Amino acid sequence: MPSLYVTERLPIFPIILILRISMPVISCGEVSYITGAASGIGRGLGTMLVSQRGRVIVADLNAEAGYKFASELNEKAGSIVAISVKVDTTIWEDQLVAFQQAANTFGRIDYDAFSLEAAR
């Protein structure tokens, strides 16, 4: 299980939290469901997990970017190691459909990783 450390910097405004996450290590074939995986931290996490022979569900509101990223991972691996699902994390039914699609494709989900970018 990865450990999470939070360091606070306290300028007058705003309070900035810097997260340092120890890199997780997974077993071959383990499946990770990652929201916000089409870009940023979620994309980096997905890339790292596939490099460790894991499989990922690229769950993102940006369906085009998610599909492109999943395709890149599959092409690099030479097999199906990633699927893309369009998910609005504020809608329960979207999450449920995405989990069901992931379970149907890979047979299980071992980990959840929520990497969301706040909308402005």
C-alpha positions as a Markdown table, in Angstrom:
| # | Residue | x | y | z |
|---|---|---|---|---|
| 1 | Met | 0.0 | 0.0 | 0.0 |
| 2 | Pro | 1.5 | 3.4 | -1.0 |
| 3 | Ser | 2.2 | 5.8 | 1.8 |
| 4 | Leu | 1.0 | 9.4 | 1.5 |
| 5 | Tyr | 2.8 | 12.4 | 3.1 |
| 6 | Val | 1.3 | 15.9 | 3.2 |
| 7 | Thr | 3.5 | 18.9 | 3.6 |
| 8 | Glu | 1.9 | 22.2 | 4.4 |
| 9 | Arg | 3.2 | 25.6 | 3.2 |
| 10 | Leu | 1.4 | 28.4 | 4.8 |
| 11 | Pro | 1.5 | 31.6 | 2.8 |
| 12 | Ile | -1.1 | 34.3 | 3.6 |
| 13 | Phe | -3.4 | 33.0 | 0.9 |
| 14 | Pro | -4.1 | 30.3 | -0.3 |
| 15 | Ile | -2.9 | 27.3 | 1.7 |
| 16 | Ile | -0.9 | 25.1 | -0.6 |
| 17 | Leu | -0.7 | 21.4 | 0.1 |
| 18 | Ile | 2.1 | 19.5 | -1.6 |
| 19 | Leu | 1.6 | 15.7 | -1.8 |
| 20 | Arg | 4.5 | 13.4 | -2.2 |
| 21 | Ile | 3.3 | 9.8 | -2.9 |
| 22 | Ser | 5.6 | 6.8 | -2.7 |
| 23 | Met | 5.4 | 5.0 | -6.0 |
| 24 | Pro | 3.2 | 1.9 | -5.7 |
| 25 | Val | 4.3 | -1.5 | -6.9 |
| 26 | Ile | 1.7 | -3.9 | -8.2 |
| 27 | Ser | 1.8 | -7.5 | -9.2 |
| 28 | Cys | 1.6 | -8.7 | -12.9 |
| 29 | Gly | -2.0 | -8.5 | -14.2 |
| 30 | Glu | -3.5 | -6.5 | -11.3 |
| 31 | Val | -6.2 | -4.0 | -12.5 |
| 32 | Ser | -6.4 | -0.4 | -11.5 |
| 33 | Tyr | -9.4 | 1.9 | -12.1 |
| 34 | Ile | -8.0 | 5.4 | -12.5 |
| 35 | Thr | -10.3 | 8.5 | -12.8 |
| 36 | Gly | -8.8 | 11.5 | -14.5 |
| 37 | Ala | -6.4 | 9.2 | -16.3 |
| 38 | Ala | -6.3 | 10.9 | -19.7 |
| 39 | Ser | -3.9 | 13.6 | -18.4 |
| 40 | Gly | -1.7 | 14.8 | -15.5 |
| 41 | Ile | -1.1 | 12.6 | -12.5 |
| 42 | Gly | -3.6 | 10.0 | -13.6 |
| 43 | Arg | -1.9 | 9.6 | -16.9 |
| 44 | Gly | 1.5 | 9.3 | -15.2 |
| 45 | Leu | 0.1 | 6.7 | -12.8 |
| 46 | Gly | -1.4 | 4.7 | -15.6 |
| 47 | Thr | 1.8 | 4.7 | -17.5 |
| 48 | Met | 3.8 | 3.6 | -14.5 |
| 49 | Leu | 1.3 | 0.8 | -13.6 |
| 50 | Val | 1.3 | -0.6 | -17.2 |
| 51 | Ser | 5.2 | -0.5 | -17.2 |
| 52 | Gln | 4.9 | -2.8 | -14.1 |
| 53 | Arg | 2.8 | -5.2 | -16.2 |
| 54 | Gly | -0.5 | -4.1 | -14.7 |
| 55 | Arg | -3.7 | -3.3 | -16.5 |
| 56 | Val | -5.6 | 0.0 | -16.2 |
| 57 | Ile | -9.1 | 1.4 | -16.8 |
| 58 | Val | -8.6 | 5.0 | -18.2 |
| 59 | Ala | -11.8 | 6.7 | -16.8 |
| 60 | Asp | -12.1 | 10.3 | -17.9 |
| 61 | Leu | -14.7 | 12.9 | -18.9 |
| 62 | Asn | -12.6 | 13.6 | -21.9 |
| 63 | Ala | -13.4 | 10.5 | -23.9 |
| 64 | Glu | -11.2 | 11.3 | -26.9 |
| 65 | Ala | -8.1 | 11.9 | -24.8 |
| 66 | Gly | -8.9 | 8.8 | -22.7 |
| 67 | Tyr | -9.3 | 6.6 | -25.8 |
| 68 | Lys | -6.0 | 8.0 | -27.3 |
| 69 | Phe | -4.1 | 7.3 | -24.1 |
| 70 | Ala | -5.5 | 3.7 | -23.7 |
| 71 | Ser | -4.6 | 3.0 | -27.4 |
| 72 | Glu | -1.1 | 4.3 | -26.8 |
| 73 | Leu | -0.7 | 1.9 | -23.8 |
| 74 | Asn | -2.1 | -1.0 | -25.7 |
| 75 | Glu | 0.2 | -0.4 | -28.7 |
| 76 | Lys | 3.3 | -0.1 | -26.6 |
| 77 | Ala | 2.4 | -3.3 | -24.6 |
| 78 | Gly | 1.4 | -5.2 | -27.7 |
| 79 | Ser | -1.8 | -6.5 | -26.0 |
| 80 | Ile | -4.9 | -5.2 | -24.3 |
| 81 | Val | -3.6 | -3.6 | -21.1 |
| 82 | Ala | -5.9 | -0.6 | -21.0 |
| 83 | Ile | -9.5 | 0.3 | -21.8 |
| 84 | Ser | -11.0 | 3.8 | -21.9 |
| 85 | Val | -14.4 | 4.7 | -20.5 |
| 86 | Lys | -16.1 | 8.1 | -20.4 |
| 87 | Val | -17.0 | 9.0 | -16.9 |
| 88 | Asp | -18.5 | 12.0 | -15.2 |
| 89 | Thr | -17.5 | 11.4 | -11.6 |
| 90 | Thr | -20.4 | 13.5 | -10.4 |
| 91 | Ile | -22.9 | 11.0 | -11.8 |
| 92 | Trp | -23.2 | 7.7 | -9.9 |
| 93 | Glu | -24.6 | 5.8 | -12.9 |
| 94 | Asp | -21.5 | 6.7 | -15.0 |
| 95 | Gln | -19.2 | 5.3 | -12.4 |
| 96 | Leu | -21.3 | 2.1 | -12.1 |
| 97 | Val | -21.3 | 1.5 | -15.9 |
| 98 | Ala | -17.5 | 2.1 | -16.0 |
| 99 | Phe | -16.9 | -0.4 | -13.2 |
| 100 | Gln | -19.1 | -3.0 | -14.9 |
| 101 | Gln | -17.3 | -2.5 | -18.2 |
| 102 | Ala | -14.0 | -2.9 | -16.4 |
| 103 | Ala | -15.1 | -6.0 | -14.6 |
| 104 | Asn | -16.4 | -7.5 | -17.9 |
| 105 | Thr | -13.1 | -6.8 | -19.7 |
| 106 | Phe | -10.6 | -7.7 | -17.1 |
| 107 | Gly | -12.6 | -9.9 | -14.7 |
| 108 | Arg | -11.8 | -7.8 | -11.6 |
| 109 | Ile | -10.7 | -4.5 | -10.2 |
| 110 | Asp | -7.9 | -4.5 | -7.7 |
| 111 | Tyr | -7.3 | -0.8 | -7.1 |
| 112 | Asp | -9.1 | 2.5 | -7.4 |
| 113 | Ala | -7.1 | 5.7 | -8.0 |
| 114 | Phe | -9.0 | 9.0 | -8.1 |
| 115 | Ser | -7.0 | 11.7 | -9.8 |
| 116 | Leu | -9.4 | 14.5 | -10.6 |
| 117 | Glu | -8.8 | 18.0 | -11.9 |
| 118 | Ala | -11.2 | 20.5 | -10.4 |
| 119 | Ala | -13.4 | 22.3 | -12.9 |
| 120 | Arg | -13.4 | 26.1 | -12.6 |
